Amino acid sequence: MRLVINPQNLFRHEFFGGLFHSRNDGTMMEISHEDAIFVWAIERLGDPVLASKVFCEVFPGSSYYPSIQPFLDEDLVVEVNNNPIYMEDIREVVIDGRKRLSEAKSRKYLRAPLSLSIYPSMVCNQNCRFCFIGSEKKCIKERESKKWVRLLSEAKDLGIPMISILGGEPTQYKGLLKILEQIEILGLKTNLTTNGTLISSEVMQQMKKSKKLTVCFSLQSLDQYHENWTGLPSMVVQRSIKQFVSDGNNCRVNTVYTGQSTDQILDLARFCLDNNVKKLSISVFNTCEKADTYSISRLRRVGETVKERLLGITGSEKLTFTIEGCLLYSAYPEIIDNPILTELDQLLNGCEAGQTILEVLPNGQVLPCILFPLSSRASGNIFESGIQDIWDNDILLNKIRSFRTKDPICKNCNFFNFCNGGCPSMQLAIHGKIGLKGDPNCEIRNRSEGRGNEQRKA
């Protein structure tokens, strides 16, 4: 009998320690360097006693001694009967363990993204007023699907746990079927966001039978408001959702908050419940190219009211309702005295551009975040250089990871350790430079400047 890392979990050794990432629900767990070496040695040798010997050699004189039981209790490590224990030379494993530890601690950022967002096509049949794809990006030409297939294989090899397929409208990309087929072959957990208006029968069937794909339909309301903001009636999207869930498939609905009323959001929640949609999320309206912005505090109030009123709806416990987006924490001043402490939580709560995510445009050009202008794009092409080369060596990515804002309001804020002045692309768009002044969408900063949290015009 042999112990191995549970195949349902992806394990990586990062600069802060070990990271488990569930292939099922995406949950993450951070562990220390000591436990990371112990778990790695178990995977290598299959025996906790031998792994403990490796640990003692890599960490001589340590007062900490790892235990296998917590990892067994959490199903992070499991027993397998059909794999023999490898008879490796312990000395070689110790040498490799020391190298692994040294390499992990020498990094200042993740060894690879936690999420790779791909944009196979920027073509879209809608004209959404909240779209974050600027006119310069809509003209980018597509590449053949085989380039995306190779890129997904590299993502798998690098241990990237999440893929997002975005656009444009991804269902209009002619090579989408091949991408979806590759996702199944590789077993990559993937989200695909669609407006749901032009899904072919072939794509619909492939999405339905996929075991790794979560489809997210973009729906702004059930009434005329949706058409006012997207250019097409909501009934088309509603029909696609009903068709997708007709065979018992699960999907999500996402709404960009542009000022919808509580009743409009509740109508969406009822629609989700009636059609067995498991999750409804409302996202912050965030773009560097539009004049209208809606305060994050207002979104918080709407979200809290919706959650409260959902309690009175039968079966509402079956629906996960969330509000999401950049700088959302700034709408919660009551938590400012309890700053994020762990390295992983800082990465996940702050701006993730170039820290945990990488975005790939149709032609292979790369951006830290889709909000960045093309003029600031990564210097290489990911189809030519590969993910690892871009991730490690691009000048813009390393600048984002290393800069510290000079804004005195931000530097005196308890969120500074992970926020660092907010969105760097917004700073670049408004101030012409990253790090000069904090994000104008930050609610805490606005209150400090006496602007309150009313709807603002940029």
Legacy VTK file of the C-alpha trace (Angstrom):
# vtk DataFile Version 3.0
C-alpha trace
ASCII
DATASET POLYDATA
POINTS 458 float
0.000 0.000 0.000
1.223 3.432 -0.957
0.284 7.013 0.025
-0.129 9.636 -2.692
-1.481 13.143 -3.018
-5.200 12.869 -3.727
-5.607 13.072 -7.538
-8.575 15.397 -6.929
-6.118 17.977 -5.596
-3.394 19.836 -7.420
-0.310 20.482 -5.279
2.330 23.159 -5.839
5.270 24.369 -3.755
5.216 28.167 -3.766
7.320 30.953 -2.251
5.097 31.006 0.873
4.869 27.213 1.284
2.651 24.489 -0.143
-0.633 25.045 -1.955
-3.422 22.497 -2.394
-6.032 23.356 -5.012
-9.177 21.231 -5.320
-9.907 20.116 -8.876
-13.579 19.784 -7.888
-14.642 23.043 -6.265
-11.543 25.228 -6.589
-10.970 25.636 -2.853
-7.385 26.273 -1.792
-5.358 25.429 1.284
-2.004 26.924 2.235
0.583 24.946 4.235
4.088 25.679 5.517
7.353 24.954 3.740
7.982 22.181 6.268
4.696 20.436 5.501
5.188 21.066 1.783
8.459 19.129 1.760
6.866 16.378 3.851
3.926 16.027 1.434
6.230 16.151 -1.591
8.383 13.402 -0.058
5.280 11.282 0.534
4.331 11.656 -3.121
7.883 10.742 -4.093
8.337 7.780 -1.737
4.808 6.723 -0.806
5.667 6.129 2.858
5.249 8.667 5.728
8.112 7.102 7.690
10.534 7.563 4.796
9.093 11.036 4.155
9.783 11.936 7.798
13.413 10.899 7.375
13.683 13.183 4.339
12.097 16.013 6.325
14.622 15.639 9.154
17.513 15.863 6.682
16.086 18.905 4.869
15.214 20.653 8.158
17.930 19.484 10.596
17.296 20.551 14.188
13.745 21.702 13.494
11.471 21.814 16.550
8.520 21.045 14.262
7.717 17.485 13.275
5.071 16.819 10.613
2.210 14.367 11.000
0.492 12.480 8.224
-2.872 12.317 10.032
-4.172 15.848 9.237
-3.562 15.270 5.541
-5.367 11.930 5.679
-8.259 13.477 7.616
-8.696 16.177 4.965
-8.344 13.675 2.094
-5.356 15.623 0.819
-3.319 12.419 0.921
-4.920 9.032 0.214
-3.968 5.364 0.187
-3.743 3.415 -3.052
-3.411 -0.338 -3.286
-2.200 -0.809 -6.834
1.002 1.238 -6.686
4.107 -0.205 -5.016
6.339 1.883 -2.776
9.268 3.129 -4.843
12.680 2.015 -3.660
14.449 5.323 -4.251
17.734 6.317 -2.714
16.794 8.501 0.266
19.972 10.529 -0.226
18.849 11.542 -3.725
15.423 12.520 -2.434
17.006 14.641 0.303
19.195 16.444 -2.242
16.180 17.101 -4.446
14.176 18.265 -1.417
16.831 20.826 -0.467
16.930 22.110 -4.041
13.148 22.305 -4.154
12.983 24.257 -0.900
15.725 26.660 -1.968
14.071 27.291 -5.335
10.652 27.928 -3.748
12.025 30.390 -1.193
14.042 32.250 -3.819
10.888 33.241 -5.718
8.937 36.391 -4.909
5.820 35.405 -6.829
3.863 32.300 -7.825
5.683 29.776 -10.020
2.763 29.894 -12.482
-0.653 31.584 -12.639
-3.584 30.177 -10.711
-5.855 31.152 -13.573
-5.245 31.505 -17.303
-7.853 33.580 -19.147
-7.980 33.002 -22.880
-9.773 35.140 -25.454
-9.975 33.037 -28.642
-12.035 35.728 -30.395
-13.050 39.319 -29.788
-15.998 39.046 -32.194
-19.311 39.691 -30.450
-22.886 40.158 -31.618
-23.821 42.367 -28.674
-22.895 45.960 -27.921
-22.793 45.991 -24.141
-22.385 49.411 -22.597
-20.403 47.868 -19.737
-18.014 45.926 -21.977
-14.398 46.119 -20.784
-13.018 45.260 -24.231
-11.936 48.523 -25.831
-12.108 49.249 -29.545
-8.388 48.558 -30.022
-8.774 44.992 -28.742
-11.859 44.215 -30.822
-9.749 44.433 -33.992
-7.283 41.710 -32.962
-7.286 38.825 -35.422
-7.932 35.251 -34.369
-5.481 32.357 -34.525
-6.134 28.718 -35.342
-7.337 26.423 -32.565
-4.182 24.253 -32.571
-2.288 27.106 -30.893
-4.804 27.154 -28.037
-4.669 23.363 -27.788
-0.883 23.498 -27.305
-1.219 26.337 -24.801
-3.719 24.361 -22.729
-1.319 21.395 -22.654
1.414 23.680 -21.294
-1.000 25.030 -18.690
-1.672 21.472 -17.562
2.062 20.713 -17.321
2.656 23.865 -15.232
-0.082 22.979 -12.753
-2.386 25.869 -13.631
-5.658 24.806 -11.988
-8.179 27.094 -13.699
-8.901 28.178 -17.271
-11.382 30.909 -18.203
-12.687 31.223 -21.761
-13.821 34.773 -22.457
-14.330 37.171 -25.347
-15.863 38.772 -27.336
-18.353 35.964 -27.559
-16.382 32.706 -27.321
-19.149 30.579 -28.827
-18.571 32.410 -32.121
-14.982 31.175 -32.371
-14.893 28.466 -35.045
-12.316 26.394 -33.181
-14.155 26.359 -29.851
-15.163 22.705 -30.135
-11.516 21.633 -30.376
-10.680 23.751 -27.331
-13.516 22.198 -25.333
-12.456 18.715 -26.396
-8.882 19.404 -25.267
-10.117 20.627 -21.908
-11.841 17.285 -21.363
-8.776 15.322 -22.424
-6.537 17.271 -20.056
-9.062 17.400 -17.222
-8.707 21.161 -16.789
-11.341 22.887 -14.684
-12.707 25.631 -16.937
-15.224 28.464 -16.870
-16.769 29.722 -20.110
-18.680 33.006 -20.116
-21.239 33.516 -22.874
-24.073 35.890 -23.718
-26.045 32.813 -24.741
-27.567 34.274 -27.899
-25.846 32.399 -30.739
-24.874 28.984 -29.394
-24.874 26.352 -32.128
-26.380 22.923 -31.453
-22.893 21.332 -31.683
-21.405 23.706 -29.115
-24.434 23.343 -26.845
-24.099 19.556 -26.881
-20.369 19.686 -26.163
-20.934 22.095 -23.272
-23.669 19.848 -21.883
-21.583 16.680 -21.860
-18.430 18.305 -20.476
-17.399 17.187 -16.985
-14.858 19.963 -16.433
-16.675 22.966 -17.888
-18.802 25.462 -15.966
-20.896 27.662 -18.244
-21.659 31.172 -17.022
-24.453 33.042 -18.798
-24.361 36.841 -18.810
-27.846 38.144 -17.962
-28.452 41.686 -16.722
-32.178 41.494 -15.947
-35.341 39.771 -17.120
-36.896 42.977 -18.445
-36.101 45.737 -20.951
-33.102 46.841 -18.872
-31.074 43.932 -20.279
-31.720 45.011 -23.866
-30.971 48.640 -23.023
-27.503 47.635 -21.856
-26.651 44.850 -24.311
-28.659 45.580 -27.453
-30.491 42.221 -27.450
-33.578 41.024 -25.528
-33.108 38.884 -22.435
-35.557 36.211 -23.615
-32.901 34.814 -25.960
-30.509 34.281 -23.046
-33.266 32.849 -20.875
-34.079 30.262 -23.556
-30.424 29.219 -23.809
-30.194 28.775 -20.036
-33.355 26.657 -19.988
-32.028 24.553 -22.860
-28.691 24.023 -21.132
-30.180 22.935 -17.784
-32.887 20.770 -19.408
-30.767 17.630 -19.031
-29.833 18.359 -15.438
-26.713 20.380 -16.215
-25.537 23.022 -13.799
-24.640 26.556 -14.854
-24.198 30.030 -13.414
-25.627 33.453 -14.132
-23.552 36.606 -13.866
-24.776 40.198 -13.801
-22.642 43.303 -14.113
-23.914 45.866 -11.626
-24.898 48.973 -13.564
-27.582 50.275 -11.222
-30.182 47.497 -11.318
-32.834 47.711 -8.617
-33.138 45.204 -5.822
-36.344 43.898 -7.424
-34.559 43.295 -10.738
-31.841 41.298 -8.982
-34.457 39.355 -7.028
-36.243 38.522 -10.286
-32.975 37.068 -11.557
-32.638 35.053 -8.335
-36.161 33.644 -8.743
-35.391 32.751 -12.357
-32.274 30.898 -11.213
-34.221 29.000 -8.560
-36.996 28.085 -11.011
-34.440 26.731 -13.491
-32.072 24.992 -11.058
-29.221 27.442 -11.660
-26.868 26.989 -8.709
-25.110 30.358 -8.560
-25.959 34.005 -9.241
-23.195 36.587 -8.973
-23.202 40.355 -9.336
-19.901 41.854 -10.445
-18.446 45.306 -9.975
-18.649 47.472 -13.104
-14.970 48.162 -13.670
-13.520 49.619 -16.845
-10.897 52.220 -17.679
-12.626 53.372 -20.880
-16.113 54.339 -19.707
-17.229 57.498 -17.964
-19.910 55.930 -15.765
-18.987 54.053 -12.624
-21.204 52.837 -9.798
-20.015 52.901 -6.246
-18.943 49.655 -4.661
-20.744 50.629 -1.446
-24.011 50.850 -3.352
-23.412 47.364 -4.717
-22.804 46.138 -1.180
-26.105 47.607 0.015
-28.037 46.068 -2.886
-26.359 42.709 -2.314
-27.162 42.693 1.397
-30.797 43.631 0.742
-31.118 40.845 -1.841
-29.641 38.284 0.561
-32.036 39.377 3.291
-35.083 39.157 1.020
-33.964 35.812 -0.392
-34.462 34.342 3.073
-38.200 34.717 2.552
-38.209 32.760 -0.713
-38.839 29.018 -0.484
-35.824 26.999 -1.633
-33.460 29.963 -1.662
-30.841 27.929 0.213
-30.244 26.049 -3.048
-28.892 29.200 -4.709
-25.446 30.607 -4.016
-25.649 34.386 -4.297
-22.447 36.464 -4.292
-21.166 39.919 -5.087
-17.721 39.962 -6.669
-15.123 42.230 -8.175
-12.137 44.487 -7.760
-11.781 46.621 -4.625
-14.909 45.115 -3.091
-13.187 45.034 0.301
-13.075 48.847 0.308
-16.860 48.843 0.836
-16.336 47.065 4.176
-14.539 49.607 6.412
-15.490 47.584 9.498
-12.878 44.952 8.586
-10.011 47.401 8.075
-8.622 46.702 11.543
-8.298 42.995 10.652
-5.962 43.049 7.662
-5.296 39.988 5.523
-2.281 38.161 6.966
-1.318 35.085 4.936
0.611 35.434 1.700
-1.995 33.493 -0.252
-4.905 35.563 1.050
-3.050 38.748 0.182
-2.625 37.529 -3.397
-6.270 36.511 -3.721
-7.744 39.652 -2.160
-5.518 42.237 -3.810
-5.227 42.964 -7.521
-4.558 39.609 -9.171
-3.118 41.043 -12.405
0.248 39.406 -12.973
0.061 37.906 -9.491
-2.387 35.027 -9.903
-3.852 35.524 -13.384
-2.619 35.947 -16.933
-4.787 36.996 -19.886
-4.109 35.854 -23.449
-5.507 37.760 -26.431
-6.579 36.077 -29.713
-3.184 36.633 -31.381
-1.118 35.370 -28.449
-0.300 38.752 -26.979
-0.515 38.804 -23.199
-1.838 41.298 -20.656
-1.671 41.151 -16.848
-5.376 42.072 -16.917
-7.714 42.774 -19.817
-8.167 46.366 -18.597
-4.577 47.239 -19.536
-4.145 49.001 -22.903
-2.385 47.178 -25.726
0.454 49.669 -25.518
1.417 48.123 -22.157
1.166 44.500 -23.270
3.773 41.878 -22.501
6.817 42.050 -24.732
6.555 38.486 -26.052
3.962 36.299 -27.707
2.777 33.364 -25.623
2.251 31.144 -28.671
5.965 31.541 -29.429
7.593 31.957 -26.007
5.291 29.845 -23.859
3.589 30.564 -20.551
6.591 30.088 -18.259
8.891 32.424 -20.181
6.292 35.207 -20.263
5.345 34.682 -16.614
8.930 34.835 -15.371
10.561 37.369 -17.677
8.055 39.945 -18.885
8.984 43.479 -17.826
5.417 44.674 -17.168
4.502 41.649 -15.052
7.596 42.094 -12.900
6.921 45.814 -12.568
3.410 45.137 -11.282
4.757 42.640 -8.768
7.437 44.989 -7.439
5.953 48.505 -7.431
4.684 50.194 -4.274
2.286 53.112 -4.420
3.488 56.534 -3.327
-0.004 57.669 -2.347
0.135 58.669 1.369
-3.554 57.828 1.906
-2.970 54.303 0.657
0.282 53.844 2.565
-1.462 54.673 5.844
-4.336 52.251 5.194
-4.445 48.826 6.855
-5.380 47.288 3.500
-2.101 48.499 2.003
-0.255 45.200 2.541
-2.359 43.558 -0.188
-4.178 46.433 -1.941
-1.158 48.606 -2.807
-3.287 51.423 -4.193
-5.838 49.308 -6.039
-6.065 48.631 -9.768
-2.748 49.374 -11.558
-4.479 49.659 -14.949
-6.853 52.270 -13.510
-3.886 54.139 -12.037
-2.205 54.051 -15.450
-5.334 55.274 -17.254
-6.154 58.097 -14.821
-2.715 59.251 -13.718
-0.516 58.086 -16.592
1.705 56.084 -14.272
1.435 53.092 -11.976
2.003 53.817 -8.287
1.676 57.603 -8.394
-1.775 57.804 -6.820
-4.364 55.322 -5.555
-7.392 53.962 -7.363
-10.242 56.530 -7.595
-12.796 53.738 -7.156
-11.597 52.890 -3.644
-14.405 53.712 -1.193
-12.038 54.153 1.758
-9.918 56.581 -0.211
-12.995 58.499 -1.334
-14.200 58.883 2.232
-10.755 60.140 3.236
-11.030 62.780 0.516
-14.608 63.667 1.478
-16.202 62.303 -1.696
-18.495 59.836 0.051
-19.841 56.774 -1.674
-22.421 58.263 -3.995
-22.524 57.452 -7.692
-19.540 59.193 -9.218
-18.660 60.458 -12.635
-15.023 59.989 -13.626
LINES 1 459
458 0 1 2 3 4 5 6 7 8 9 10 11 12 13 14 15 16 17 18 19 20 21 22 23 24 25 26 27 28 29 30 31 32 33 34 35 36 37 38 39 40 41 42 43 44 45 46 47 48 49 50 51 52 53 54 55 56 57 58 59 60 61 62 63 64 65 66 67 68 69 70 71 72 73 74 75 76 77 78 79 80 81 82 83 84 85 86 87 88 89 90 91 92 93 94 95 96 97 98 99 100 101 102 103 104 105 106 107 108 109 110 111 112 113 114 115 116 117 118 119 120 121 122 123 124 125 126 127 128 129 130 131 132 133 134 135 136 137 138 139 140 141 142 143 144 145 146 147 148 149 150 151 152 153 154 155 156 157 158 159 160 161 162 163 164 165 166 167 168 169 170 171 172 173 174 175 176 177 178 179 180 181 182 183 184 185 186 187 188 189 190 191 192 193 194 195 196 197 198 199 200 201 202 203 204 205 206 207 208 209 210 211 212 213 214 215 216 217 218 219 220 221 222 223 224 225 226 227 228 229 230 231 232 233 234 235 236 237 238 239 240 241 242 243 244 245 246 247 248 249 250 251 252 253 254 255 256 257 258 259 260 261 262 263 264 265 266 267 268 269 270 271 272 273 274 275 276 277 278 279 280 281 282 283 284 285 286 287 288 289 290 291 292 293 294 295 296 297 298 299 300 301 302 303 304 305 306 307 308 309 310 311 312 313 314 315 316 317 318 319 320 321 322 323 324 325 326 327 328 329 330 331 332 333 334 335 336 337 338 339 340 341 342 343 344 345 346 347 348 349 350 351 352 353 354 355 356 357 358 359 360 361 362 363 364 365 366 367 368 369 370 371 372 373 374 375 376 377 378 379 380 381 382 383 384 385 386 387 388 389 390 391 392 393 394 395 396 397 398 399 400 401 402 403 404 405 406 407 408 409 410 411 412 413 414 415 416 417 418 419 420 421 422 423 424 425 426 427 428 429 430 431 432 433 434 435 436 437 438 439 440 441 442 443 444 445 446 447 448 449 450 451 452 453 454 455 456 457
